[in-house]
Amino acid sequence: MAEQQWLIDQLRTLSDSSTRFKDRALFYAAIQLVEEQQRRIEAAEGEIDGRSWNPSGW
């Protein structure tokens, strides 16, 4: 999670310093992509953890 937060912070800094709308939109979309990837990673980890501890699947 620390790597993703660092990336998001860097993208926000770049977005804030950019004067072109297209660049700001790109940085914003990249932030959304990173956040969505993190949500999916957490969901997959939770699913793996849940399935590995499910005694009916042993």
Order of alpha helices (4+ residues) and beta strands (2+ residues): alpha-alpha
